[in-house]
Amino acid sequence: MDVTSEEDMEDNRPFLAVNNKRNRGIRRPSDKSDTEIQRPPQKFAAYMKGVGHNIAREAVLRHKEFKSEIYSYCGQVDIIEARNDCVLFVSSSEIQRDKLLAIETVVNKNVLGYETTGSASDETETVVEGSH
């Protein structure tokens, strides 16, 4: 019999696709008519690259510590994904994205936050210097 709680299992799971489960499927009463078009909530992306090292590899190897530090900086984000030599974060607020971009050190490694503009095929990096 497994006595591991769901919360403990969440902490032990790698972060490669963490989805925020708050308020899913809850429909709130609204004055708007059902025919009105509703936009999906806006998402904000931020990338993190290691300075002189592969932060994606560090994030995968030390995923518990990595997630813990990120959450302590800016709260829980919708998605954390390791990609080649960088880490992608998707958040639901611009303030949270700006906090992610301002991070200079995570898991004792220097990092640089940036965001891309344009389509995925036309990635232009906008480097954001940290403000710690």
PEJORA-V32382 format. One record per backbone hydrogen bond with DSSP energy under -0.5 kcal/mol. NH is the residue of the N-H (numbers start at 1). CO is the residue of the C=O. E is the energy in kcal/mol with one decimal. If there is no record, write none. Layout:
# PEJORA-V32382
nh=NH co=CO e=E
nh=NH co=CO e=E
This chain:
# PEJORA-V32382
nh=3 co=1 e=-0.6
nh=9 co=5 e=-2.1
nh=10 co=6 e=-1.9
nh=11 co=7 e=-1.7
nh=12 co=8 e=-1.4
nh=13 co=9 e=-0.7
nh=13 co=10 e=-0.7
nh=18 co=15 e=-0.8
nh=19 co=17 e=-0.6
nh=24 co=21 e=-1.3
nh=26 co=23 e=-1.1
nh=27 co=25 e=-0.6
nh=28 co=26 e=-0.6
nh=36 co=33 e=-1.3
nh=44 co=91 e=-3.1
nh=46 co=89 e=-2.3
nh=47 co=114 e=-3.4
nh=48 co=87 e=-1.9
nh=49 co=112 e=-2.5
nh=50 co=85 e=-0.8
nh=51 co=110 e=-2.4
nh=52 co=50 e=-0.9
nh=55 co=53 e=-0.9
nh=55 co=85 e=-0.7
nh=58 co=54 e=-1.7
nh=59 co=55 e=-2.6
nh=60 co=56 e=-1.9
nh=61 co=57 e=-2.6
nh=62 co=58 e=-2.4
nh=63 co=60 e=-1.0
nh=66 co=62 e=-2.8
nh=67 co=63 e=-2.7
nh=68 co=64 e=-2.4
nh=69 co=65 e=-2.4
nh=70 co=66 e=-2.4
nh=71 co=67 e=-2.9
nh=72 co=68 e=-1.9
nh=73 co=69 e=-1.6
nh=74 co=70 e=-2.2
nh=75 co=71 e=-2.4
nh=78 co=90 e=-1.3
nh=79 co=90 e=-1.8
nh=80 co=15 e=-0.6
nh=81 co=88 e=-2.8
nh=83 co=86 e=-3.4
nh=86 co=83 e=-3.7
nh=87 co=48 e=-2.2
nh=88 co=81 e=-3.4
nh=89 co=46 e=-2.9
nh=90 co=79 e=-2.3
nh=91 co=44 e=-3.1
nh=97 co=93 e=-2.0
nh=98 co=94 e=-2.4
nh=99 co=95 e=-2.0
nh=100 co=96 e=-2.1
nh=101 co=97 e=-2.3
nh=102 co=98 e=-1.2
nh=103 co=99 e=-0.5
nh=103 co=100 e=-1.0
nh=106 co=109 e=-2.2
nh=109 co=106 e=-1.7
nh=111 co=104 e=-2.8
nh=112 co=49 e=-2.7
nh=113 co=101 e=-0.6
nh=113 co=128 e=-0.5
nh=114 co=47 e=-2.5
nh=115 co=126 e=-1.8
nh=117 co=124 e=-1.4
nh=122 co=119 e=-0.8
nh=124 co=117 e=-1.2
nh=124 co=122 e=-0.7
nh=125 co=123 e=-0.6
nh=126 co=115 e=-2.5
nh=127 co=125 e=-0.6
nh=128 co=113 e=-1.8
nh=129 co=127 e=-0.6
